[in-house]
Amino acid sequence: MAAALFAIVAFISLLPVMAKSSRPTYAMYLTGQHNVVPDSSLVTSITHVVLAFMQSATFNQPDPSSWPLFTTVEDTRSRFAKGTVVMVAIGGWGDTAGFSEAAKSDGSRRLFAKNVKAMIDHTGADGVDIDWEYPGGNGEDYLRVPNDEKAWEIDAYPKLLAEIRTAIGSSKLISAAIPGLPRDMIAFTAETVPVIDQYVDHFNIMTYDLMNRRDNITKHHAGIVLSLEAINTYLSRGIPASKANLGFAFYVKWFKTDPDAHANCSAKPVGCATVLMEDPKTGEDLGQAGAFSWHDEVPSRLAQSFRKALSEGSYDTESGGYYYWDGEENTWWTFETPESILLKCSAVVQTKGLGGVFAWGLGEDANGFEHLQALCTGFENAFPKRSSQPESERVDEL
């Protein structure tokens, strides 16, 4: 592994140095599930829009005849301020097989990268977001394809990024969506991160879904303490703070708690036991946890409990997250509020000197867009120089 990394670093030294922007990043994923964009006054601060998703397997074809996406780059540009960067995300949760196929050899990496360039040329996108969840294992298929069978991906991941950079050149952007839980950072070690960093313009650190159905106790899925743990881990492994973007979630998560732990949950809701939420043999979802966006209709069986979560929930000042435990329904609710978003911006983005923020996803906050408005405020507070900069100068920076 060390020899392979040394070879990659040597190759990097021969490449042209890429210009890096010091401009703070305010990125929004725009998804096919919720393709909703608010009034222009709410998106003027947004610097990057990432269209999600194209499937990774598309890029393994010899000559793809189309680039399936829910919208076009051209239409997206018309819905945002002049100069907004528009990128295309490849992958997403559960889309691991295509990346594994792409990364396995020199030839497959070149083919994938060639097709990324072809897609960018065809769509007019400003770059690509690589959303491989996750190189090295712990993805959706972690029980079907054990992590030890994916260990080779740790070396292959930076090689794939290197090929993409070579193919698209220094004028186009590459971002990487990367895991927020240390247990999933298998491919992001102190040895690999400096190599990966050579090819990536910024890292979208997914500081949400920090509680999922693999857990057995309640946590804040986008809380401050767990977010700081993720950020500190990546900074210690070599990601520059200026290239690290903090993630925010415009959606709600719920989990069923163990009825036998009712007394403990009542006394201390954070850290109380959950029921088994996924099949330990197959990884199949057992229906004991879920999520929905602010734009979705609340499932009828959860509606009454969710109303209580909105009106009776609390902010945990120790761990930094809004929550509600419904003792009648044995249900744990965890989500970001406008107030918690502002606190998270201050406690993490400003304290750690990060390069920006992003959220999943823009349309998920329709129709009220209260969380978007809070993140706009948090972004401007974190980067006050930018808020006083004339809009014409911001556009010129692009």
C-alpha positions as CSV (number, residue, x, y, z in Angstrom):
1,M,0.0,0.0,0.0
2,A,2.8,2.4,0.9
3,A,4.5,1.8,-2.4
4,A,1.3,2.4,-4.3
5,L,0.7,5.7,-2.5
6,F,4.3,6.8,-3.1
7,A,3.9,6.2,-6.8
8,I,0.7,8.3,-6.8
9,V,2.3,11.1,-5.0
10,A,5.2,11.1,-7.5
11,F,2.8,11.2,-10.3
12,I,1.0,14.2,-8.7
13,S,4.2,16.2,-8.7
14,L,4.2,16.0,-12.5
15,L,0.7,17.5,-12.8
16,P,-0.1,21.2,-13.2
17,V,-1.0,22.8,-9.9
18,M,-4.7,23.4,-9.8
19,A,-6.0,26.9,-8.8
20,K,-7.8,26.7,-5.5
21,S,-10.5,29.2,-4.7
22,S,-10.5,30.8,-1.3
23,R,-14.2,31.7,-1.7
24,P,-16.3,30.1,0.9
25,T,-18.6,27.4,-0.3
26,Y,-22.4,27.3,0.2
27,A,-23.6,24.2,-1.6
28,M,-27.0,22.7,-2.0
29,Y,-27.9,19.3,-3.3
30,L,-30.9,19.5,-5.6
31,T,-32.6,16.1,-5.9
32,G,-34.9,14.4,-8.3
33,Q,-37.2,13.5,-5.4
34,H,-37.7,17.1,-4.4
35,N,-36.9,19.3,-7.4
36,V,-38.1,22.5,-5.8
37,V,-36.3,25.8,-5.9
38,P,-37.6,28.8,-3.8
39,D,-37.8,32.4,-4.6
40,S,-34.6,33.9,-5.9
41,S,-34.1,36.0,-2.8
42,L,-33.5,32.8,-0.8
43,V,-30.8,31.3,-3.2
44,T,-28.6,34.4,-3.8
45,S,-26.0,33.2,-1.2
46,I,-25.8,29.7,-2.7
47,T,-22.5,29.2,-4.5
48,H,-22.8,25.6,-5.7
49,V,-25.7,23.4,-6.8
50,V,-25.1,19.7,-7.0
51,L,-27.6,17.7,-9.0
52,A,-28.3,14.2,-7.5
53,F,-27.8,11.7,-8.9
54,M,-26.4,10.0,-12.0
55,Q,-25.8,6.3,-11.5
56,S,-22.2,5.1,-11.3
57,A,-22.7,2.1,-13.6
58,T,-23.5,4.5,-16.5
59,F,-19.8,5.6,-16.6
60,N,-18.6,2.0,-16.9
61,Q,-20.2,1.6,-20.4
62,P,-17.8,1.8,-23.4
63,D,-19.8,4.6,-25.1
64,P,-22.9,5.8,-23.1
65,S,-25.6,7.0,-25.4
66,S,-27.3,9.2,-22.8
67,W,-26.7,10.8,-19.4
68,P,-29.9,10.3,-17.4
69,L,-30.6,13.0,-14.9
70,F,-33.9,14.5,-13.6
71,T,-33.1,17.9,-15.0
72,T,-30.6,19.8,-17.1
73,V,-27.7,21.9,-16.1
74,E,-29.0,24.7,-18.4
75,D,-32.4,24.7,-16.7
76,T,-30.7,24.7,-13.3
77,R,-28.6,27.7,-14.1
78,S,-31.8,29.6,-15.0
79,R,-33.1,29.0,-11.4
80,F,-30.1,30.4,-9.5
81,A,-28.0,33.5,-9.4
82,K,-25.7,34.3,-12.2
83,G,-22.3,32.6,-11.7
84,T,-23.7,29.8,-9.5
85,V,-21.6,26.6,-10.0
86,V,-23.6,23.6,-11.2
87,M,-22.2,20.2,-10.6
88,V,-23.5,16.6,-11.2
89,A,-23.3,14.1,-8.4
90,I,-22.6,10.4,-9.2
91,G,-23.6,7.7,-6.9
92,G,-25.5,8.0,-3.6
93,W,-26.5,5.6,-0.9
94,G,-26.6,2.0,-2.2
95,D,-24.8,2.8,-5.4
96,T,-21.6,0.9,-4.6
97,A,-21.2,-1.8,-7.3
98,G,-20.6,0.7,-10.1
99,F,-17.8,2.4,-8.3
100,S,-16.2,-0.9,-7.4
101,E,-16.3,-1.9,-11.0
102,A,-14.8,1.4,-12.1
103,A,-12.0,1.3,-9.5
104,K,-10.7,-2.2,-10.1
105,S,-8.0,-1.7,-12.8
106,D,-6.1,1.0,-14.7
107,G,-8.3,0.4,-17.7
108,S,-11.6,0.6,-15.8
109,R,-10.5,3.8,-14.1
110,R,-9.6,5.4,-17.4
111,L,-12.9,4.4,-18.9
112,F,-14.9,5.8,-16.0
113,A,-12.9,9.1,-16.1
114,K,-13.2,9.4,-19.8
115,N,-17.0,9.1,-19.5
116,V,-17.0,11.7,-16.7
117,K,-15.4,14.1,-19.0
118,A,-17.8,13.2,-21.8
119,M,-20.8,13.8,-19.4
120,I,-19.4,17.2,-18.3
121,D,-18.8,18.2,-21.9
122,H,-22.3,17.1,-22.9
123,T,-24.2,18.7,-20.0
124,G,-22.1,21.8,-19.6
125,A,-21.6,21.1,-15.9
126,D,-18.9,22.8,-13.9
127,G,-17.7,19.6,-12.3
128,V,-18.6,16.4,-10.6
129,D,-19.4,15.2,-7.1
130,I,-18.2,11.7,-6.3
131,D,-20.6,10.2,-3.8
132,W,-19.3,6.7,-3.2
133,E,-20.8,5.4,0.0
134,Y,-18.3,4.1,0.9
135,P,-14.9,3.0,-0.5
136,G,-13.5,0.2,1.6
137,G,-16.8,-1.0,2.9
138,N,-19.6,-0.3,5.4
139,G,-22.0,0.7,2.5
140,E,-25.5,-0.5,2.0
141,D,-24.1,-3.9,1.0
142,Y,-21.8,-4.4,3.9
143,L,-23.3,-7.8,5.0
144,R,-23.6,-9.1,1.4
145,V,-20.0,-8.0,0.5
146,P,-17.9,-8.0,3.7
147,N,-15.4,-5.2,4.2
148,D,-12.4,-7.5,3.9
149,E,-13.4,-8.1,0.3
150,K,-13.3,-4.4,-0.3
151,A,-10.0,-3.6,1.3
152,W,-8.4,-3.1,-2.1
153,E,-10.7,-0.1,-2.7
154,I,-8.7,1.9,-0.1
155,D,-5.8,2.1,-2.6
156,A,-8.0,2.2,-5.6
157,Y,-10.2,5.2,-4.5
158,P,-7.5,7.9,-4.9
159,K,-6.4,6.3,-8.1
160,L,-9.9,6.7,-9.5
161,L,-10.0,10.3,-8.4
162,A,-6.6,10.8,-10.0
163,E,-7.9,9.5,-13.4
164,I,-10.9,11.8,-13.2
165,R,-8.7,14.8,-12.5
166,T,-6.5,14.0,-15.4
167,A,-9.4,13.5,-17.7
168,I,-11.4,16.7,-16.8
169,G,-8.4,19.0,-16.2
170,S,-7.8,21.7,-13.6
171,S,-10.6,24.0,-14.8
172,K,-13.4,21.7,-13.7
173,L,-14.3,20.9,-10.1
174,I,-14.2,17.7,-8.2
175,S,-15.9,17.4,-4.8
176,A,-16.2,14.2,-2.7
177,A,-19.1,13.4,-0.4
178,I,-17.5,11.6,2.5
179,P,-18.9,9.8,5.6
180,G,-19.6,11.5,8.9
181,L,-19.1,8.5,11.1
182,P,-15.5,7.5,12.0
183,R,-16.5,3.8,11.7
184,D,-17.2,4.5,8.0
185,M,-14.0,6.4,7.2
186,I,-12.3,3.2,6.2
187,A,-10.7,4.7,3.0
188,F,-9.9,8.1,4.7
189,T,-6.7,7.4,6.7
190,A,-3.8,9.6,7.6
191,E,-1.9,8.0,4.7
192,T,-4.6,8.3,2.0
193,V,-6.2,11.7,2.8
194,P,-3.2,13.8,1.7
195,V,-3.2,11.8,-1.6
196,I,-7.0,12.3,-2.1
197,D,-6.7,15.9,-1.3
198,Q,-4.4,16.5,-4.3
199,Y,-7.4,15.9,-6.6
200,V,-10.4,17.2,-4.8
201,D,-11.5,20.9,-4.6
202,H,-13.7,20.4,-1.5
203,F,-15.0,17.7,0.7
204,N,-18.7,17.5,1.6
205,I,-18.6,15.9,5.0
206,M,-21.9,14.2,5.7
207,T,-22.4,15.3,9.3
208,Y,-26.0,13.9,9.3
209,D,-27.3,10.3,9.5
210,L,-24.9,10.0,12.4
211,M,-27.6,7.8,13.9
212,N,-28.9,5.1,11.6
213,R,-30.5,1.7,11.8
214,R,-27.1,0.0,12.6
215,D,-27.1,1.7,16.0
216,N,-28.6,0.4,19.2
217,I,-28.8,3.5,21.3
218,T,-30.4,6.9,20.6
219,K,-28.2,9.8,19.3
220,H,-28.6,13.1,17.5
221,H,-28.4,12.3,13.8
222,A,-26.9,15.7,13.0
223,G,-25.7,16.9,16.4
224,I,-22.8,19.2,17.2
225,V,-20.7,16.9,19.3
226,L,-20.8,14.1,16.7
227,S,-20.2,16.6,13.9
228,L,-17.1,17.9,15.7
229,E,-15.9,14.4,16.1
230,A,-16.1,13.9,12.3
231,I,-14.5,17.2,11.5
232,N,-11.7,16.8,14.0
233,T,-11.0,13.3,12.6
234,Y,-10.7,14.5,9.1
235,L,-8.6,17.6,10.0
236,S,-6.2,15.3,12.0
237,R,-5.8,13.1,8.9
238,G,-5.0,15.9,6.6
239,I,-8.0,17.5,5.1
240,P,-7.4,21.3,5.0
241,A,-10.1,23.2,7.0
242,S,-10.6,25.5,4.0
243,K,-11.7,22.6,1.9
244,A,-14.0,21.0,4.5
245,N,-17.7,21.7,4.2
246,L,-20.1,20.9,7.1
247,G,-23.3,19.0,6.2
248,F,-26.8,19.9,7.3
249,A,-30.0,17.8,7.0
250,F,-33.3,19.2,5.8
251,Y,-35.2,16.1,6.9
252,V,-36.5,14.3,10.0
253,K,-35.5,10.9,11.4
254,W,-37.3,8.6,13.8
255,F,-36.3,5.4,15.6
256,K,-38.2,2.9,17.7
257,T,-36.8,2.5,21.3
258,D,-36.9,-0.7,23.3
259,P,-40.1,-0.9,25.4
260,D,-38.1,-2.9,28.0
261,A,-35.9,0.2,28.5
262,H,-38.8,2.5,29.1
263,A,-37.6,3.6,32.6
264,N,-34.1,4.3,31.4
265,C,-35.3,6.2,28.3
266,S,-37.6,8.3,30.4
267,A,-34.8,9.2,32.8
268,K,-32.2,9.8,30.0
269,P,-33.6,9.8,26.5
270,V,-30.2,10.4,24.8
271,G,-28.4,7.1,24.8
272,C,-31.4,4.8,25.5
273,A,-31.7,1.4,23.9
274,T,-33.4,1.0,20.6
275,V,-35.1,-2.1,19.2
276,L,-33.3,-4.2,16.5
277,M,-33.6,-2.1,13.4
278,E,-31.9,-4.2,10.7
279,D,-31.6,-7.9,10.0
280,P,-28.2,-8.9,11.4
281,K,-27.7,-11.5,8.5
282,T,-28.9,-9.5,5.5
283,G,-28.9,-5.9,6.6
284,E,-32.5,-5.6,5.5
285,D,-34.5,-2.7,7.0
286,L,-36.9,-4.1,9.6
287,G,-39.2,-1.0,9.5
288,Q,-38.2,0.2,13.0
289,A,-36.7,3.5,11.8
290,G,-37.2,6.0,9.0
291,A,-37.0,9.5,7.6
292,F,-39.0,12.0,5.7
293,S,-38.3,15.5,4.5
294,W,-40.1,18.8,5.4
295,H,-41.6,18.6,1.9
296,D,-43.1,15.1,2.4
297,E,-46.4,14.2,3.8
298,V,-45.9,12.9,7.3
299,P,-46.9,9.2,7.5
300,S,-50.3,8.9,9.1
301,R,-49.1,6.4,11.8
302,L,-46.5,8.9,12.9
303,A,-48.4,12.1,12.6
304,Q,-49.6,12.4,16.2
305,S,-46.2,11.6,17.6
306,F,-44.4,14.0,15.2
307,R,-46.8,16.8,16.3
308,K,-45.6,16.3,19.8
309,A,-42.0,16.2,18.7
310,L,-42.4,19.6,17.1
311,S,-44.2,21.2,20.1
312,E,-42.7,19.4,23.0
313,G,-39.1,18.6,21.9
314,S,-36.0,19.9,23.6
315,Y,-32.5,21.0,22.7
316,D,-29.7,18.9,24.3
317,T,-27.1,21.5,25.3
318,E,-24.6,18.8,26.2
319,S,-24.5,16.9,22.9
320,G,-25.9,19.7,20.7
321,G,-29.1,18.5,19.1
322,Y,-32.9,18.9,19.0
323,Y,-34.8,15.7,20.0
324,Y,-38.0,14.3,21.4
325,W,-38.7,10.9,23.0
326,D,-42.3,9.8,22.8
327,G,-42.7,7.5,25.8
328,E,-46.2,6.5,24.7
329,E,-45.1,5.4,21.2
330,N,-41.5,4.4,22.2
331,T,-40.2,6.6,19.4
332,W,-37.1,8.8,19.2
333,W,-37.2,11.9,17.0
334,T,-34.1,13.7,15.9
335,F,-33.8,16.6,13.4
336,E,-32.3,20.0,12.9
337,T,-34.3,23.1,13.6
338,P,-33.6,26.7,12.5
339,E,-32.2,27.4,15.9
340,S,-30.0,24.3,16.0
341,I,-28.7,25.1,12.6
342,L,-27.4,28.5,13.7
343,L,-25.8,26.9,16.8
344,K,-24.1,24.3,14.7
345,C,-22.7,26.9,12.3
346,S,-21.2,28.8,15.1
347,A,-19.9,25.9,17.1
348,V,-18.4,24.0,14.1
349,V,-17.9,26.1,11.0
350,Q,-16.7,29.2,12.8
351,T,-14.8,27.5,15.6
352,K,-12.9,25.2,13.2
353,G,-12.5,27.7,10.4
354,L,-14.1,25.5,7.8
355,G,-14.4,26.4,4.2
356,G,-18.2,26.2,3.9
357,V,-21.5,24.4,4.4
358,F,-23.9,22.3,2.4
359,A,-27.3,20.7,2.9
360,W,-29.2,17.7,1.7
361,G,-31.3,19.0,0.1
362,L,-32.8,22.2,-1.1
363,G,-36.2,21.0,-2.2
364,E,-36.5,18.9,0.9
365,D,-37.1,22.1,2.9
366,A,-40.1,23.2,0.8
367,N,-42.5,24.8,1.1
368,G,-41.6,26.9,4.1
369,F,-37.8,26.9,3.6
370,E,-37.3,27.9,7.3
371,H,-34.2,25.7,7.6
372,L,-32.7,27.1,4.4
373,Q,-33.2,30.6,5.7
374,A,-31.5,29.7,8.9
375,L,-28.5,28.2,7.1
376,C,-28.3,31.3,4.9
377,T,-28.0,33.4,8.1
378,G,-25.5,30.9,9.6
379,F,-23.4,31.0,6.5
380,E,-23.4,34.8,6.4
381,N,-22.5,34.9,10.1
382,A,-19.6,32.5,9.5
383,F,-18.3,34.5,6.6
384,P,-19.1,38.1,7.3
385,K,-16.6,39.5,4.7
386,R,-18.5,37.7,2.0
387,S,-21.8,39.2,3.1
388,S,-20.4,42.7,2.7
389,Q,-18.9,42.0,-0.7
390,P,-20.7,43.4,-3.7
391,E,-22.6,40.7,-5.6
392,S,-20.8,41.7,-8.9
393,E,-17.4,40.8,-7.2
394,R,-18.7,37.5,-6.0
395,V,-19.8,36.5,-9.5
396,D,-16.4,37.6,-10.9
397,E,-14.6,35.2,-8.5
398,L,-16.2,32.3,-10.4
